[in-house]
């Protein structure tokens, strides 16, 4: 994809990896639209980056996804890049009393929302790129986040198929595969020891300039190239003290 002169929608673009993408795409001379549930957080980003366009939207709700698409198609019909970044991570056990409700929330946000948005936004004649944010956990899960890991494995599988499906429409499909990073995903402080979002963003933009369609960093690069025995060993090592 061209890194400049795009109009880009980044879901969950106000925090974490989404915010990192927002900042870098603005630096690369793009028009960036971000959406999220919390207007106050969107306003904080707007204050820091005045050119950013914001839209309050709860992507877990089907009607709000449709409203987002209709707003884009009416007001920003030249949008050409969709970044499916928004996601939630719940540290849960199947034995938890609220497991089912937590599961529904994760599946709605991590699977239903990006699939629905993709089906809507490919109707825009201007769309030429879909970027999906998956996870290194798509290759080897972490049992403390069982549903999150499963949703990312699902989303990676879908992304591989989508790349093939959209060839005929000349829509490029890029997969961003982060490892654990220093964000508040799953809860404040849980990932403080992990690499910074900034280092991750620098790396994936270098890969975009190289024309790569699967963008990795750190342990996600290791996992995408790992054999089945190596992935099993990684899983066992990760869970040896749990």
C-alpha positions in Angstrom: 0.0 0.0 0.0 1.0 3.6 -0.4 1.9 5.1 3.0 0.8 8.6 2.2 -2.2 10.5 0.9 -4.8 7.9 2.1 -8.0 8.4 4.0 -7.9 5.7 6.8 -10.4 4.5 9.3 -8.7 2.9 12.4 -11.1 1.2 14.8 -10.0 1.6 18.4 -7.6 4.2 17.2 -7.5 6.2 20.4 -5.4 3.8 22.6 -2.6 1.3 22.4 -1.6 0.0 19.0 -4.5 1.9 17.4 -3.1 5.2 18.8 0.4 4.3 17.6 -1.0 3.7 14.1 -3.0 6.9 14.2 0.1 9.0 15.1 2.3 7.4 12.5 -0.2 7.6 9.7 -0.8 11.3 10.4 3.0 11.8 10.2 3.0 10.1 6.9 0.5 12.7 5.5 -2.7 10.7 5.7 -6.2 11.7 6.7 -7.1 9.6 9.7 -10.5 8.8 11.1 -10.7 7.0 14.5 -13.7 5.5 16.3 -14.1 4.2 19.8 -16.7 3.9 22.6 -15.4 6.7 24.9 -15.9 10.2 23.6 -13.5 11.6 26.3 -10.6 9.5 25.0 -11.3 10.4 21.4 -11.3 14.1 22.4 -7.9 13.6 24.1 -6.5 12.3 20.8 -8.2 15.2 18.9 -6.5 17.7 21.2 -3.1 16.2 20.5 -3.7 15.7 16.8 -6.1 18.3 15.5 -6.4 16.9 12.0 -7.8 13.6 13.3 -11.5 12.9 12.7 -13.3 11.2 15.5 -16.6 9.2 15.7 -18.1 7.6 18.8 -19.1 4.0 18.1 -19.5 0.8 20.1 -18.4 -1.8 17.6 -19.9 -4.6 19.6 -23.4 -3.3 18.6 -24.5 -4.3 15.1 -26.6 -1.1 14.6 -23.7 1.1 15.5 -21.4 -0.6 13.0 -24.0 0.0 10.3 -24.4 3.6 11.4 -20.6 4.0 11.2 -20.5 2.7 7.7 -23.4 4.9 6.6 -21.7 8.0 8.1 -18.5 7.2 6.3 -20.2 6.5 3.0 -22.0 9.8 3.2 -19.3 12.0 4.6 -16.0 10.3 3.6 -16.9 8.2 0.5 -13.2 8.5 -0.6 -12.1 6.3 2.3 -9.6 3.8 0.9 -8.1 2.0 4.0 -9.9 0.1 6.7 -7.9 -0.9 9.8 -9.6 -3.5 11.9 -7.7 -2.9 15.1 -10.3 -2.7 17.9 -10.2 -5.6 20.3 -10.7 -6.5 23.9 -8.9 -9.1 26.1 -10.5 -10.8 29.1 -8.4 -12.7 31.7 -11.0 -15.4 32.4 -11.5 -19.1 33.2 -14.3 -21.2 31.9 -15.1 -21.9 35.6 -15.8 -18.2 36.2 -19.4 -17.3 36.9 -19.4 -14.5 34.3 -17.4 -16.5 31.7 -20.3 -16.7 29.2 -21.0 -13.0 29.3 -17.3 -12.1 28.9 -17.0 -14.6 26.1 -19.9 -12.9 24.2 -18.3 -9.5 24.6 -14.9 -10.7 23.2 -16.5 -12.5 20.3 -18.6 -9.5 19.4 -15.7 -7.1 19.4 -12.9 -9.3 18.1 -14.7 -11.4 15.5 -18.2 -10.1 14.6 -17.2 -6.5 14.4 -14.3 -6.8 12.0 -16.1 -9.3 9.8 -19.1 -7.1 9.6 -17.2 -4.0 8.9 -15.1 -5.7 6.2 -18.3 -6.8 4.4 -19.7 -3.3 4.6 -16.6 -1.3 3.7 -15.6 -3.3 0.6 -18.7 -1.9 -0.9 -16.9 1.5 -1.1 -15.5 1.9 -4.6 -12.5 3.7 -3.2 -11.4 1.0 -0.8 -8.1 -0.6 -1.8 -6.6 -1.8 1.5 -7.8 -3.8 4.5 -5.5 -4.1 7.5 -6.3 -6.6 10.2 -4.6 -6.7 13.6 -4.3 -10.2 14.9 -1.8 -11.5 17.5 1.1 -13.8 18.1 -1.4 -15.7 20.3 -3.1 -16.8 17.1 -0.2 -19.4 16.7 0.2 -20.4 20.4 -2.5 -19.5 22.9 -2.2 -18.2 26.4 -4.6 -20.1 28.8 -5.2 -17.0 30.9 -6.9 -15.4 27.9 -8.4 -18.4 26.2 -11.2 -16.7 24.3 -9.0 -13.8 23.2 -6.4 -16.3 21.9 -9.1 -18.2 20.0 -10.6 -15.1 18.5 -7.2 -14.1 17.1 -6.6 -17.5 15.6 -10.0 -17.2 14.0 -9.2 -13.7 12.7 -5.8 -14.8 11.3 -7.5 -17.7 9.4 -10.1 -15.3 8.1 -7.5 -12.8 7.0 -5.6 -15.4 5.0 -8.8 -16.4 3.1 -9.8 -12.7 2.7 -6.5 -11.9 1.0 -7.3 -14.5 -1.6 -11.0 -13.6 -1.9 -10.3 -9.9 -2.5 -7.7 -10.3 -5.2 -10.4 -10.0 -7.8 -11.4 -6.6 -6.4 -7.8 -5.4 -6.3 -8.1 -4.9 -2.5 -4.8 -5.5 -0.7 -5.1 -7.3 2.7 -2.4 -6.7 5.3 -2.1 -8.6 8.5 -0.5 -6.9 11.5 0.7 -9.5 14.0 1.8 -7.9 17.3 3.3 -9.8 20.3 2.5 -8.7 23.8 3.2 -4.9 24.0 3.3 -2.3 26.7 -0.4 -1.4 26.5 -3.4 -1.6 28.9 -4.9 -4.4 26.9 -6.5 -6.8 29.4 -5.9 -4.4 32.3 -3.6 -1.7 33.5 -0.1 -2.9 34.3 -0.4 -6.4 33.0 2.0 -5.8 30.1 4.3 -3.2 31.5 7.4 -5.4 31.0 6.8 -5.9 27.3 8.2 -3.9 24.3 6.9 -0.4 23.6 4.2 0.3 21.0 6.6 2.9 19.4 9.2 0.3 18.6 6.6 -2.0 17.2 5.1 0.8 15.0 8.6 1.7 13.6 9.2 -1.9 12.7 5.9 -2.6 10.9 6.2 0.6 8.9 9.6 -0.5 7.7 7.9 -3.8 6.6 5.1 -1.9 4.9 7.7 0.0 2.9 9.2 -3.3 1.9 5.8 -4.4 0.5 5.2 -7.1 3.1 1.6 -8.3 3.8 2.3 -10.1 7.1 3.9 -7.7 9.6 5.6 -9.2 12.6 7.7 -8.1 15.6 9.7 -9.9 18.3 8.0 -13.1 19.4 5.3 -12.9 16.8 8.0 -13.1 14.1 9.4 -16.2 15.9 5.9 -17.8 16.1 4.9 -17.3 12.5 8.0 -19.2 11.4 7.8 -21.9 14.1 7.2 -25.6 13.6 4.4 -27.4 15.3 6.8 -29.0 17.9 8.3 -25.5 18.5 4.8 -24.0 19.1 4.0 -26.8 21.5 7.2 -26.2 23.4 6.5 -22.5 23.5 3.0 -23.2 25.0 4.4 -25.6 27.6 7.1 -23.1 28.6 4.6 -20.3 28.9 2.4 -22.3 31.2 5.0 -24.2 33.2 4.4 -22.1 36.3 0.6 -21.6 36.0 
